[in-house]
Amino acid sequence: MFLTSIISLVLALGFAGSAPQSPRKPPPVPETFTANAHVAGAAGASAATLTIQVDRYVTDHDRDAIRSALKTGGYSGFLTALRAAPALGQVKFGNQTFTVRWATQEALKNGRRIVVITDKPVYFAGGGAANAKPRDGYEVALIRFEVDSVGLGSGEMAAAARVKPGGETGVIIDDYSDAPIKLTTVTKAM
């Protein structure tokens, strides 16, 4: 188990401080992105393509309910609230599909930052193995990427993670892997 506090990811989740800011002119939904995922370790490297579809973004009500559940009920409260939230899209990895229950976007100077959380892990990478043994407690996946105004960008993913209360921002990401998976060549489908 490797504890990784991904500050930029935490801030993008909107758990600390104010809610994520929406772009001035929101893009139409649904929107679909493809991303090349790359993981490397002592045992070698692996690459795959993810498809991320966002049908809509989290409402203020659902975001507040999930945040509150994390603060008052810890990880188990967070999971319960997350899984009770409506489906907002899906992540496809190989022949598997994962339901997105959290999707936010934040306006940046020349684009947007998008964060999605699935209600179950996408992949167990770590411990020197390309598809490491699943471990109880790592029950979500977090994906964060930035795209420019044309829809091109990059990001990172914790493919199997826990979200814990704590730290200076109020949230700590406990990533099963020893480092986030790099997302290169993120592209918005036109």
N, C-alpha and C positions, 0 to 999 in steps of 0.2 A: 504494500500500500504506500503510495506516494502522495503527500499532501502538497497541493499546489494552489496558491492563492493567485488567481488571475485577476488582478485589479481592474484592467480595462474591461474584462468580461463582466465582472461584478458591477461596475458602474453602469455598463450598458444594460444590465438586467433591470436597473431602476430600483433595486432594493434599498440603496442608500440615497438619501437626498430626495430631490424632486423626481417626478416621473420623466421617462424619456420623452424628448421633444419630437414631435412629428414634423416631417418635411413641410415646407410652406404649401406645396402643391403635391398632395399624396399621389403616388403612382397607382394606377388601377390594379385591383386585385381580382382574380388570383394572379400571382406572378411566380415564375419558375426559374430556378437557378441551377446550374450544374457546377460542380467543383471537383477538381482532382485532389484527392487526399493522398498524402505521402507520409509514411512512417518508416523510420530507420532505427536500427539498434544493432547490438553486437551480433545477432543472428542473421542480419541482412536487412534488406529494405523491401517494402511492399507499397504498391500504389493501387488505387481504385477510384472509381468515379461515383460521386453522390449526386442525386437529384433532390433538390429542396423545393417543395411547393408550399407557398403561403397563400391560403385562401382568404384569410383576413388576419388582422392583428388583434392582440389581446385588448379587451375593453378595460376601462378604468376599474370597473367593479370587480372583474375577475383578477386583474393584477393586484388590487388591494387585498382581496381575499387570500390570494396565494402568499403575498408578503406577510400578512398578519399570521397566517398559519405557520410560516417558518419561524416568526418571532415567538409565538406562544407555544407551538407544538413541536418545534425542532424539525428534524428531517422527516420523521414519520408524519407529522402534521402537514409539512410541505408536500409530501408524496400524495397524501389523501386529497388535499385541495387541488393539486396539479391534475391528478387523474379524474377529479370531478369536473374540471373545467371543460368547456366545449372543445372539440377538435378544431384546430385552426389551419391544418394542412398536413403534409406528410413528407417524410424523408425516405427515399428509396436507396438502398445499398444492395447491389447484386439483385437477387430475386426476392429480397425481403423489404417490407414496408413498415415504417414506424410512424406513429401518430404524433403530430406536433400539438402540444397543449399550451405552449407559451411562444409568442412571436412578437417582438418589438422592433421598432425602427427608430433611429435617431438621426436627425439631419446633421451633416458635417459640411464643412466649407465647400467641398467639391463633390458631394455624394451623400451616401448614407451608411450607417452601421446597422446591421440586422443581427438579432440574436434569436435563436429558436431553441426550445427544450423539448425533447421527446419524452414520452411517459414510460420508456424502457430503454435499456442500453442498446447501442447500435453494434458495438464491436469491443472485444476485450483484447487490447494490445498492451504488451508489457512483459516484464520478467524474461526478456530475451526471446520470446516466442511471438510469431506473427499473429496467431489467434490464441492468446493465452487462455487459461482455464477461467471460466466465469467465477466470480466471487460474490457471495451474498452482500447486500447493502449498496452495491453500485447499480442503481436502478433507473438512471436517466442518462441521457446524452445531451451535451450542450454544444451548440455550434454558434460561432461568432464570425462574421465576415463583414468587410467593407467593400462597397462598390462605388465607382465614380458615376458621374451623370450619364455616362454611356452604358453602364451596367457591367463594367469589368472591375475585378478586384482580387482580394485574397483574404485569408482568415485562418482560424484554428478551430479545433474541435477536441472536446473531452468526450470520447466515444462511450465511456462507462464512467459515471461520476456520482458523487453525492454532493448535496448542497447543505451546508451547515451554517447555523447562526454563529457569529463571532468575528473576530478581527476588527481592524480599524474602520472598515466600511459596513460591518454588520453581517457580511456573508463571506464564507470561505468555500472554495471549490475543492473538493477532495477527488482528484483524478486518479483512476485506477492505474493509468500509465505513468511512467516517470516524466513525460513531457507531453504537452498537447500535440495532437496530430496536425500537421501543417496542411492548410487548404490553399492550393495554388490554382491559378487560372479559374477563378470564379467568374462565371458568365451568366448574365440574365438572358433568358430566352426571349426572343422578340415575337 
